[in-house]
Amino acid sequence: MLERVELPSSLEKFPIPGEIESWIADAQRRIEAFQDCWEKSQIEQFVAADHALVYQALAWLRQTQSLIGNRFIEWGCGFAVVSAVASQIGFDVIGVEAEQQLLDQAHKTIASWRTSVQLINGNFLPAGSEVLSDDPTLPSLGHDAPNAYQLLDMDLDDFAIVYAYPWPGEDDFHEAVFDRYAARGALLVLFCGPNDVRVWRKRS
């Protein structure tokens, strides 16, 4: 069962270090340049989250919530900006991305930030979790990439925090996967659109 963790209404006032703001702005310029390449396929023309707001949410969680560990995984990390942000906050981060062109950009982010993030070219869904979806057309399904957890020799319940930016209509599916496979006490952080960060804790 998932329990909602309410974020404070003053979250956007949570301070962002100047260096982090500069890195996020630089990453946004790179993302916009990438998105302007119209020859990219639809899956590669991803939509970036509000990285500043996600930083504020993660930093607030780090400071105020009881965490079951330090391991953080990003589902579909794209340019790995959130992964890099989480690493700067102090988490042990793994970013998973199925699209190689996006993963190439993720490596550039990690190198430019000089931060410690492990990047995996793989599928972030635990084996068998596809059956939790009642819509076989969801973008998260059907990636031709190896299972990330097998590559890592880990399971989803080894992570204290899972972060994702689900495509429209996928948030319920991501919640169901987290509820089935995550560890008790772990947090799920979803960016669901402008000014909409949702946090869930898995209870028994």
N, C-alpha and C positions, 0 to 999 in steps of 0.2 A: 504494500500500500504506500502511496506517495502522499506526503504532507507538504503543503505550500509553505515556503519560507518567504515572508513578506519583506520586501526591500523598502527602505525608508523613502518617504516622499522627497527628502532633501538629497537624494543620491547624487544628482547632477552637481551638487555643490562640493562633493568629495574631491579633495585636491588631487591634481594630476601633476607629477613632477615635470618641469620644463623639458627635460631630456626626453621623457616619454612622449610628451606632446609633439616634439620635433620629429621623433621617429615615426609616430603615427601619421603625421602630415606627409612625410616623405613616402611612406608606404601607400598612402592614398593616391599620391601622384602617380606612382608606379602602377597601381591598380587601374586608374582611369586610362592610362596609356595602353594597358593591356586590353581593356574593354573596348577601346576604340579600334582594335584590329578586328574588323567585322568578318574576316575569314574564319575566325574561331567558331567551333561548334557550340551549340546551345549550352551543353554542360560546362564547357570551359568559360562561357560568358556568365560567370557566377555573379551574384550580388554580394557586395561586401557588407559586413555588419557595421554598426556604429562603434568603432573600436574604443573610442574614449569612454563611452557609456559602459561598455563591457569591462574595461579596466576598472572603472569606479565600482562596478558590482563585485568584481573579483577581489579587489582590495578591501572592500567593506566586509565581504564574507571572511576573508583571511583574518581580519582584525576582530570580528564579532562572533563568529560561529565556531562551535566545537566541530573539529574535523577528525575523521577517522584515520587520516594519513596525509601524505604529502604528494602522492602520485596524481597527476592530472593528465587527462587524455582529451584531445580535440578530435571530434568526428568530422571528417571532411575539412581539413585545415586550410585549403586554398593557399593563400600567400603566407600562412602561418603567423599572421600578425597577432592573433589572440594567443597562440602558443608562445610567441616571444614575450608578450605582455605578462602572461602567467609565470614564465620563467623569471622575469625581472621581479615579480612579486615574491618569488621564493619557492615556487612549486617545482617538482620534478616532472618535466613535461614530455609527452609523446604526442606528436601530430600525425594523424593518419589521413592520407589522401590517395584516391584511386587514379586521378588524372595526372599523367606524367608532366604535362606542360605546367600545370599548377604547382606540382611538387618542385619543378625547377625554379619557379618563382619563390617558393617557400625557402629553398636553400639560400637564395639571394637575401631574403629577409633575415634569416638566422645569421648569415655571415656579416651583414651590415650592422646588425645590432650586437654582434659578438656575444651572443647569448647561448646558453646550453639547452638545446632542444633536440630530441631524437625524432627524426622524420622517417615515416614508414610509407612505402608505396603499397597500399593494400586496401582491403575492404574493412570498414570499421564495424560492420554488423557481426555479432557472435554467430557461430554456425547454427543454423536451424531457426534463427530469429525471424526469417522472412514470413513464417507462418502466422506471425502476430499481426500482419497487415491484411486488411480486407480489400486492399486496392493493389493489384499486381502492377500498376503503372507508376507507382511512386518512384521518383528519381533515385532514391537510396537503394532500390532493388536492382539486381542484375548486373552489378559492376563486374567486369572481367578482370579481377585482381585477386591475389591470394588473401586468405584470411589473416588479418593483422595480428590476431592473438596467437595464432599458430607460429607466425614469424617471430613474435616476441617471447614465445613460451610463457604466456601469461593468460589470464582470463579477465573479463570485465570487472569481476569483483575484487581485483587487485588494485583498483583505482578509487581514490577518495572523491574526485570530482570529474565529472564528464561535462564537456561543453559542446554545444552544437548550434548551428544556425539552420534549422530545418527549412526545406522548401515549403511553399504554401500547401497546407493540408497534411504535412508530415509530422507535425508536433505530437499528435496523439500516438502515432506509431513510435516515435522516439521515446516517448514516455513509457509506452508498453514494454519496449525492449529494455529500457533501464530498470523498470519495475521487476522484470523477470530475471535479469542477469546481474545486476549491480549488487554490491555488498550492502548489508543493512547499515544505515547511517550515512551512506554516500550521498553526495549532492549532484543533482542534474541542473545545469545552467543552460537555458535556451534563450537565444536572441530571436525574437519572433517578429521584429519590425521596429519602426521608429518609436523610441521611448517605451519599448516593451521587452524588458528582460524578466524572465520568469525563472524562479529557483524552486526546486523540489528536493525534499529529503526522503530517502527510502526508509520506511519504518517496517517493523516486523509484520 
